[in-house]
Amino acid sequence: MDESLFSGPVAELEAVLAARDARVARRQDALSGLGRPVVTVTPVMPGPVKDCAASRRVQQAALDALQQLFRDREWPARLISTEAGPTGPEALYAVEAAPEALKRALVDLETAAPLGRLWDLDVTDPQLGALSRRGLGLPVRRCMICDEPAHGCARSRAHSLPELLGAIETILNAAS
Amino acid sequence: MKIVREALAGTLESSDLMVRISPLEGELQVVLHSEVVHQFGPQIEKVARDCLAGLGIEEGLVVIEDKGALDCVVAARVRTAIARGVDNWTADWSALT
C-alpha cells in the first residue's frame, strides 16, 4: 500500500463529532435561510485519519463532478461552505433543483463515476428533510469489499482498516 | 446523578445517532430506533445502559434514533446527553472522555 496516500493527523472522536454537529448547524442555517435543497459532500474515509492525500483527492473529484452535473442539468448551485482540517474535507451546496431529481442524480454519480463509490453525497430538503436511497426505492450502498449492504459491514467491522484502505487505493488507481 | 431536564445530543447523519434523555420517575427506559435493530439492537442498548450505569443514572427515559453509529459514538453521544440533562455533575469527570 502507498501509505503516503493515507497518512495525516489522527482525528479524535470528539473532534469528528463536533465537526459533524457544526456541519449540521451550518446546513440548517442554509436550509432555512435559502429554502433550497442542500447537498453535503464528504469523502468516504474510514479510520482515524480523515485528512490525507487520498481524501483530498476524492473530495476535489467530487466537487468537480458536481459542478459538471449542475452545469449539465442547468441547476443553479451555490457553494455555501467548505471545510478542511483534521476531521476531513467537507462542502455544502445549495441547489435549485427538485429534491428527488437531485438525489437520483447524485446516486447515479456515486454509482457510475470512477471515484463515485468514495463520495458521500447527501441531500437535505427544507420540507422533506434528509432524502435516502431507500426512500426513493434506490439500491442501498454496497460494501466496497464484499458487496453486502455497507451499513451492516461498517457496524460489524467486518473488514479491517488496512483492507478498507486497500480497496480505496484500488479504486483510486483504477481511476487515474 | 439525576436527570432534571430533557436534553439532546447527536445528529441524524449517517453513522451517528440522536439521543434524547428526559426525566422519568422510578425506572430507566431505553427506547431504540435503528435500521440495524435486529443485528445490533442489543449491543447498542448495552452500550447505552453501560454509560448510564457508569454515571449513576438510575431513572430516566432515553430515546435513541440510530443511523448506524459505532459503539464509541453511541457512548459519546449518550454521555453528552446525560451531561446536558443533569444539574450537578457529581460523577467522575474522566467518565466524560
Interface residues (C-beta under 8 A of the other chain):
Chain A: L13 E14 L17 R20 D21 R23 V24 D120 D122 A130 H151 G152 A154 R155 S156 R157
Chain B: G10 T11 L12 E13 S14 S15 D16 E35 V36 Q39 F40 G68 L70 C72 V73 A76 R77 T97
